[in-house]
């Protein structure tokens, strides 16, 4: 098999293993899930699983990092495509909600995994990804702060004011979704608009 096909096949198997792990973690949680559970769910051999991930912790951390990059990618797309302050803040909140709405299991896993000890095997990469997004967001906000469109605040307040209420809402929505055992994405458009307006109101300069 050509090398390119081998790489493609290996990456496809890696994604299948992570998808199986997510299914298991969603149903049983990290602690109660075994590598045998993931093997059974994925259909991969144990050798293949350990070829890609040397431990359950490595697999869980890789899944977390993949989810983090996914939601950060949604945010970065807005930052790259939007120049106006109000439009950008509102679009960012709505893109954040859209990502969780279309990736509810992975989103739930991200919230559950925050600060978990088992993620420390990839802690440096996770912190690096978080720091890069903080820099990207700060770079986008800076000219709007300088122009007086967005309020000048301590730097650590921007993310909580922009996404804090949205994160809390999504955590409640995800928990309720699990209780309902619903697999279909709910329409969060009305909530999305309200949270986007609240984020802009919290950050808009009043001077």
LINHU-V224415 format. One record per residue. N is the residue number from 0. RES is the residue in one small letter. PHI is phi in degrees with one decimal (* if undefined). PSI is psi in whole degrees, -180 to 180 (none if undefined). Layout:
BEGIN
{{N | RES | PHI | PSI} {N | RES | PHI | PSI}}
END
This chain:
BEGIN
{{0 | x | * | 132} {1 | x | -55.4 | 150} {2 | x | -57.8 | -39} {3 | x | -61.6 | -40} {4 | x | -68.4 | -36} {5 | x | -64.0 | -44} {6 | x | -63.0 | -44} {7 | x | -62.0 | -43} {8 | x | -65.1 | -40} {9 | x | -64.6 | -42} {10 | x | -67.8 | -37} {11 | x | -63.0 | -43} {12 | x | -64.4 | -39} {13 | x | -60.3 | -44} {14 | x | -65.6 | -38} {15 | x | -64.3 | -40} {16 | x | -66.3 | -42} {17 | x | -67.0 | -38} {18 | x | -64.0 | -40} {19 | x | -66.0 | -41} {20 | x | -62.2 | -42} {21 | x | -61.9 | -44} {22 | x | -58.2 | -44} {23 | x | -67.8 | -44} {24 | x | -64.3 | -35} {25 | x | -64.6 | -40} {26 | x | -82.8 | -44} {27 | x | -109.5 | -18} {28 | x | 86.3 | 164} {29 | x | -63.7 | -49} {30 | x | -62.0 | -40} {31 | x | -84.9 | -12} {32 | x | -82.5 | 136} {33 | x | -110.3 | 163} {34 | x | -63.6 | -30} {35 | x | -64.9 | -37} {36 | x | -60.7 | -44} {37 | x | -67.9 | -38} {38 | x | -60.9 | -47} {39 | x | -63.1 | -41} {40 | x | -69.9 | -38} {41 | x | -85.5 | -27} {42 | x | 79.9 | 2} {43 | x | -82.4 | 156} {44 | x | -73.4 | 157} {45 | x | -62.3 | -34} {46 | x | -62.3 | -40} {47 | x | -66.3 | -41} {48 | x | -61.9 | -47} {49 | x | -74.1 | -20} {50 | x | -65.0 | -39} {51 | x | -87.5 | -35} {52 | x | -138.4 | 118} {53 | x | -74.3 | -11} {54 | x | -159.3 | 166} {55 | x | -62.2 | -36} {56 | x | -63.3 | -42} {57 | x | -62.9 | -41} {58 | x | -65.1 | -46} {59 | x | -62.9 | -40} {60 | x | -70.2 | -38} {61 | x | -64.4 | -39} {62 | x | -64.3 | -43} {63 | x | -62.3 | -46} {64 | x | -63.7 | -39} {65 | x | -63.0 | -43} {66 | x | -64.3 | -42} {67 | x | -60.4 | -44} {68 | x | -65.3 | -32} {69 | x | -65.2 | -51} {70 | x | -69.4 | -35} {71 | x | -67.0 | -34} {72 | x | -63.6 | -37} {73 | x | -63.6 | -40} {74 | x | -67.4 | -44} {75 | x | -63.5 | -34} {76 | x | -61.2 | -41} {77 | x | -65.6 | -45} {78 | x | -61.2 | -36} {79 | x | -75.5 | -27} {80 | x | -102.6 | -11} {81 | x | -122.3 | 128} {82 | x | -104.5 | -32} {83 | x | -78.0 | 142} {84 | x | -62.0 | -57} {85 | x | -64.0 | -46} {86 | x | -59.3 | -41} {87 | x | -66.8 | -46} {88 | x | -61.8 | -46} {89 | x | -65.9 | -41} {90 | x | -66.7 | -35} {91 | x | -63.3 | -47} {92 | x | -62.6 | -44} {93 | x | -66.8 | -37} {94 | x | -67.0 | -37} {95 | x | -62.6 | -47} {96 | x | -65.2 | -42} {97 | x | -59.2 | -41} {98 | x | -62.3 | -47} {99 | x | -66.8 | -35} {100 | x | -64.1 | -36} {101 | x | -94.0 | -8} {102 | x | -133.0 | 56} {103 | x | -63.7 | -40} {104 | x | -67.2 | -44} {105 | x | -67.0 | -38} {106 | x | -62.6 | -43} {107 | x | -62.0 | -40} {108 | x | -63.1 | -40} {109 | x | -60.9 | -46} {110 | x | -65.1 | -42} {111 | x | -66.0 | -33} {112 | x | -84.2 | -9} {113 | x | -53.5 | 120} {114 | x | 77.5 | 4} {115 | x | -67.2 | 141} {116 | x | -63.0 | -35} {117 | x | -66.4 | -16} {118 | x | -80.1 | -11} {119 | x | -64.5 | -17} {120 | x | -64.5 | -23} {121 | x | -122.3 | 26} {122 | x | -57.3 | -40} {123 | x | -64.1 | -43} {124 | x | -67.7 | -39} {125 | x | -65.5 | -44} {126 | x | -66.5 | -36} {127 | x | -65.1 | -43} {128 | x | -62.8 | -42} {129 | x | -64.7 | -42} {130 | x | -66.0 | -38} {131 | x | -64.3 | -42} {132 | x | -65.1 | -40} {133 | x | -60.0 | -41} {134 | x | -66.3 | -43} {135 | x | -62.3 | -44} {136 | x | -66.1 | -42} {137 | x | -62.0 | -39} {138 | x | -65.2 | -35} {139 | x | -73.4 | -39} {140 | x | -70.3 | -35} {141 | x | -52.2 | -52} {142 | x | -63.4 | -30} {143 | x | -74.6 | -31} {144 | x | -70.4 | -44} {145 | x | -64.1 | -34} {146 | x | -80.5 | -10} {147 | x | 89.0 | 5} {148 | x | -74.9 | -38} {149 | x | -112.3 | 140} {150 | x | -62.1 | 145} {151 | x | -84.8 | 114} {152 | x | -133.7 | 165} {153 | x | -55.3 | 136} {154 | x | -57.3 | -31} {155 | x | -73.5 | -7} {156 | x | -90.1 | -19} {157 | x | -63.5 | -49} {158 | x | -64.2 | -47} {159 | x | -60.5 | -40} {160 | x | -70.5 | -34} {161 | x | -77.5 | -44} {162 | x | -121.5 | -7} {163 | x | -56.0 | -56} {164 | x | -60.3 | -35} {165 | x | -66.3 | -43} {166 | x | -60.6 | -44} {167 | x | -62.6 | -43} {168 | x | -62.4 | -44} {169 | x | -66.1 | -38} {170 | x | -60.8 | -43} {171 | x | -66.3 | -42} {172 | x | -63.0 | -41} {173 | x | -67.2 | -41} {174 | x | -63.1 | -46} {175 | x | -63.6 | -36} {176 | x | -63.6 | -43} {177 | x | -61.2 | -42} {178 | x | -64.5 | -34} {179 | x | -81.2 | -13} {180 | x | 55.9 | 41} {181 | x | -92.6 | 132} {182 | x | -103.1 | -5} {183 | x | -96.2 | 137} {184 | x | -65.5 | 130} {185 | x | -78.3 | 160} {186 | x | -86.6 | 108} {187 | x | -105.3 | 18} {188 | x | -60.3 | -42} {189 | x | -66.0 | -45} {190 | x | -63.7 | -39} {191 | x | -60.5 | -44} {192 | x | -65.3 | -41} {193 | x | -65.4 | -43} {194 | x | -69.6 | -35} {195 | x | -64.3 | -43} {196 | x | -64.3 | -40} {197 | x | -65.1 | -39} {198 | x | -64.4 | -43} {199 | x | -65.3 | -42} {200 | x | -61.0 | -37} {201 | x | -69.7 | -29} {202 | x | -104.6 | -19} {203 | x | -65.4 | 139} {204 | x | -69.2 | 139} {205 | x | -100.4 | -1} {206 | x | -87.9 | none}}
END
